[in-house]
Amino acid sequence: MIEIVDIILLFFIFFLFISGPISAYSSNVSNIKISNNINLYLNLLINMNILLYISLFPLKLSNYILIFYIVLILFFIKNYFLKFNFNNLIGNFYYFIIFFVLYFIISIDVSTQLNLSWDSKWFWYIKSLYYYQDNTYRELISYTYNDFHPHFGSYIWAFFRKMSINEYEYFGRLFYVFLYLGSLLFISLSIFKNKFLNLIVFIILVVLNYKYYYFSGLQEVLIFSLLIIISKLILIYLKNKNFIYLFSIALAINLIIWIKSEGIAYFFITVLCINFIRKLNFDHRIKFNIFTIGLFILKLFVFKVFDINLNNQPYYIGYILSLDLNILINKIMNISIYLFYYSITNIIFILIPIILLFNYKNLIKEEFNRINIYFLVLNIIFIYFAYIFRDMEVVYSLKTTIDRLIFSSSGFYILFILNYIKNLSSKII
């Protein structure tokens, strides 16, 4: 019973986490107009980035976790209790209930299975223990796999575990569930004008993409969720041309590079896709590129300060130069086979080429669709290069990683598919 109470309590803690510093009902931030339903996600990205940089300081988790939430509570009182609006509460009641029910069901599933994946046992959980036991990033760098596997997902795991009553390890992973649901709700809210239809879309997306395996301590679900949010922010930017959405995208991709090593690829793919936007405001282009590159340089600086090897990956110039034609052909053939196999097992990934095959000429007329195509092409190129130049046995590498790689990147394309279905249904009806 106490665990059920803990699960419910954490839900409201997560909700508090995204409720400030900006009010959910504010129509502007620093005199900048923003669209509805963006504030909570902007809060999410801001607060996650704050936690990211706090995690790098020599501060014990138990020394500041309470202070962090006191600040959020104060923002909550200021933004909601002092400006209470009953109509706003009623207008979002059904979304809140459905969201909570799905969160509760998935949380119960997570709590009853408990088995961690192989990677989680060897890398991510150990890192979370460092923080949970009040060690800091400086102690963490002594861990063998620290530079090979970034720390932020594990830090989140430990952070929210500390917020629970019993402090069981899986309570920290429930934030992964919350983020997963939140990202899917984000893209479902405005698909149709009918709220009921949007809720149906949301439920279907949750069911289609849920596997306990993704919540067994693996970090891919975090990247999956953040890429969903990024895709929605790109669409909103294309409609509104407001720099705050590019700023939010930069915050999101900054988180990704601290979650998994392949996050660096998604970082630069996203930056390239933004720069591919036609008629992108020159001022926005300059600001976005300076800000994002600055964030990446900051990571390099942190690695330099803590004397972390920047190239502790199975990629070496000597190995790349030694690749002959037979090895290349063998690797390309195996990558193609496994990429095809795991693509057809992922409903999102397989729908993209099918949709493009039947309606490519019409789809490329819209900017958002072109960005999705750019992302897909660059993503596939990245997958091939990642395995070709990797100094590991290719079949073993593919068997153990490519399914997760496809899953994490598939989040970016969901909104593209939903928009296509929406436009198709409007023509039929």
NORMOLIN-V728825 format. One record per residue. RES is the residue in one small letter. OMEGA is omega in radians with two decimals (none if undefined). Layout:
RES OMEGA
RES OMEGA
//
This chain:
m -3.13
i 3.11
e 3.09
i 3.08
v 3.13
d 3.13
i 3.13
i 3.12
l -3.13
l 3.09
f -3.13
f 3.02
i 3.08
f 3.13
f 3.07
l -3.12
f -3.11
i -3.07
s -3.14
g 0.24
p -3.07
i 3.10
s 3.13
a -3.06
y 3.10
s 3.14
s 3.09
n 3.08
v -3.10
s 3.12
n 3.06
i -3.13
k 3.12
i -3.11
s 3.10
n 3.06
n -3.14
i -2.99
n -3.13
l -3.12
y 3.03
l 3.05
n 3.12
l -3.10
l 3.11
i -3.08
n 3.08
m 3.08
n 3.06
i 3.11
l 3.12
l -3.07
y 3.00
i -3.11
s -3.12
l -3.11
f 3.13
p -3.13
l 3.09
k -3.08
l -3.10
s -3.10
n -3.06
y -3.07
i 3.13
l 3.12
i 3.14
f -3.10
y 3.03
i 3.09
v 3.12
l 3.10
i 3.11
l 3.07
f 3.14
f 3.11
i -3.13
k -3.01
n -2.98
y -3.12
f -3.14
l 3.12
k -3.06
f 3.13
n -3.08
f -3.12
n 3.09
n 3.14
l -3.12
i -3.10
g -3.11
n -3.04
f -3.08
y 3.07
y -3.10
f -3.11
i 3.14
i 3.11
f -3.13
f -3.12
v 3.13
l 3.07
y -3.11
f -3.13
i -3.13
i 3.12
s 3.08
i 3.10
d 3.11
v -3.09
s -3.09
t -3.12
q 2.97
l -3.10
n 3.13
l 3.08
s -3.10
w 3.13
d -3.13
s -3.13
k -3.01
w -3.04
f -2.91
w -3.12
y 3.12
i 3.10
k 3.13
s 3.11
l 3.09
y -3.12
y -3.13
y 3.13
q 3.03
d 2.92
n -3.11
t -3.13
y 3.12
r 3.07
e -3.09
l -3.09
i 3.08
s 3.11
y -2.99
t -3.00
y -3.07
n -3.11
d 3.13
f -3.12
h 3.13
p -2.88
h -2.85
f 3.10
g 3.10
s 3.10
y 3.07
i 3.10
w -3.13
a -3.08
f -3.10
f 2.99
r 3.13
k -3.10
m -3.13
s 3.14
i -3.08
n 3.13
e 2.99
y -3.01
e -3.04
y 3.11
f 3.09
g 3.13
r 3.13
l 3.03
f 3.06
y 3.11
v -3.13
f 3.13
l 3.10
y 3.14
l -3.13
g 3.14
s 3.13
l 3.06
l -3.13
f -3.12
i -3.13
s -2.99
l -2.99
s 3.13
i 3.10
f 3.08
k -3.14
n -3.12
k -3.13
f 3.11
l 3.12
n 3.09
l 3.09
i 3.10
v 3.14
f -3.13
i 3.13
i 3.14
l 3.13
v -3.11
v -3.09
l -3.03
n -3.07
y 2.92
k 3.12
y -3.11
y -3.12
y -3.11
f -3.13
s -3.11
g 3.10
l -3.06
q -3.07
e -3.11
v 3.07
l 3.11
i 3.07
f -3.09
s -3.13
l 3.09
l 3.03
i -3.14
i 3.12
i -3.13
s 3.12
k 3.12
l 3.08
i 3.13
l -3.14
i 3.11
y -3.14
l -3.14
k -3.01
n -3.12
k 3.12
n -3.03
f -3.12
i 3.12
y 3.02
l 3.07
f 3.13
s 3.09
i 3.12
a 3.10
l -3.12
a -3.12
i 3.04
n 3.09
l -3.07
i -3.10
i 3.10
w -3.12
i 3.11
k -3.09
s 3.11
e 3.05
g 3.09
i 3.11
a 3.14
y 3.07
f -3.07
f 3.05
i 3.12
t 3.11
v 3.10
l -3.13
c 3.08
i -3.14
n 3.08
f -3.13
i 3.11
r 3.13
k 3.04
l 3.14
n -3.06
f 3.12
d 3.11
h 3.13
r -3.12
i -3.14
k -3.11
f -3.11
n 3.12
i -3.11
f -3.10
t 3.11
i 3.08
g 3.11
l 3.12
f 3.10
i 3.11
l 3.08
k 3.10
l 3.12
f 3.11
v 3.09
f 3.13
k -3.13
v -3.11
f 3.09
d 3.10
i -3.14
n -3.09
l -3.05
n 3.12
n 3.13
q 3.14
p 3.11
y -3.08
y 3.14
i -3.13
g 3.14
y -3.13
i -3.14
l -3.11
s -3.11
l 3.08
d -3.03
l -3.12
n 3.12
i -3.14
l 3.14
i 3.13
n -3.14
k -3.13
i 3.13
m -3.13
n 3.11
i -3.13
s -3.14
i -3.10
y 3.08
l 3.11
f -3.09
y -3.09
y 3.05
s -3.12
i 3.03
t 3.11
n -3.00
i -3.14
i -3.06
f -3.11
i -3.13
l -3.09
i 3.14
p 3.11
i 3.12
i 3.14
l -3.13
l -3.05
f -3.03
n -3.03
y -3.05
k 3.13
n -3.07
l -3.07
i 3.10
k -3.13
e -3.07
e -3.11
f 3.11
n 3.12
r 3.13
i 3.08
n 3.09
i 3.09
y -3.12
f -3.14
l -3.13
v -3.14
l 3.12
n 3.12
i 3.08
i 3.11
f -3.14
i 3.13
y -3.13
f -3.11
a -3.10
y 3.11
i -3.05
f -3.13
r -3.12
d 3.06
m 3.10
e -2.89
v -3.10
v 3.10
y 3.13
s -3.12
l -3.12
k -3.02
t -3.01
t -2.94
i 3.10
d 3.12
r 3.11
l 3.10
i 3.13
f -3.07
s -3.11
s -3.09
s 3.14
g -3.08
f -2.99
y -3.04
i -3.12
l 3.06
f 3.14
i 3.14
l 3.11
n 3.10
y 3.12
i 3.12
k -3.14
n 3.12
l -3.14
s 3.13
s 3.11
k -3.12
i -3.11
i none
//
